[in-house]
């Protein structure tokens, strides 16, 4: 991930937190960090049925892993 501005720093911090939460396997931490990443990458995602349904269908861990792969690949 290339860090060019403050928004990139915030996203990098959130992705790091999400990665650690997934590694630890603590569901409430995964949920919290996943929400943080989605807030930064998709503002208003809570009202977007497509994103909400995608998270539900994938599950917290898989959705998190997919976001991590997308942003850190």
C-alpha positions in Angstrom: 0.0 0.0 0.0 1.3 3.4 -1.0 0.9 6.1 1.7 0.6 9.5 0.2 -1.6 11.4 2.6 -3.4 11.4 6.0 -6.3 9.3 4.6 -3.8 6.6 3.5 -2.3 6.6 7.0 -5.7 6.1 8.6 -6.5 3.3 6.2 -3.1 1.6 6.8 -3.7 1.8 10.5 -7.2 0.3 10.2 -5.9 -2.5 7.9 -3.2 -3.3 10.4 -5.8 -3.5 13.2 -8.0 -5.7 11.0 -5.1 -8.0 10.2 -4.2 -8.4 13.8 -7.8 -9.0 14.8 -8.2 -11.7 12.1 -5.0 -13.3 13.3 -6.2 -13.3 16.9 -9.6 -14.6 15.9 -11.5 -12.3 18.3 -14.9 -11.8 16.7 -15.8 -8.4 18.3 -12.4 -7.0 17.3 -12.8 -8.3 13.8 -16.2 -6.7 13.6 -14.9 -3.4 14.9 -11.9 -3.2 12.6 -13.9 -4.4 9.6 -16.4 -1.6 10.2 -13.5 0.9 10.5 -12.0 -0.2 7.2 -15.4 0.0 5.5 -16.0 3.4 7.0 -12.8 4.6 5.4 -13.2 2.8 2.0 -17.0 2.9 1.6 -18.5 5.8 3.6 -22.2 5.1 4.3 -21.7 1.4 3.8 -24.2 0.6 6.6 -27.0 1.8 4.4 -25.8 0.0 1.3 -27.6 -3.3 1.1 -25.1 -4.8 -1.4 -22.1 -4.3 1.0 -24.1 -5.3 4.1 -25.3 -8.5 2.4 -21.8 -9.2 1.1 -20.4 -9.1 4.6 -23.2 -11.3 5.8 -22.7 -13.8 3.0 -18.9 -14.0 3.3 -18.8 -13.9 7.1 -16.6 -11.6 9.2 -13.3 -13.4 8.6 -13.6 -14.1 4.9 -14.9 -10.5 4.2 -12.0 -9.2 6.2 -9.5 -11.3 4.4 -10.8 -10.2 1.1 -10.5 -6.6 2.0 -7.0 -7.1 3.3 -6.0 -8.9 0.1 -7.5 -6.1 -2.0 -5.8 -3.3 -0.2 -2.5 -4.9 0.7 -1.8 -6.9 -2.5 
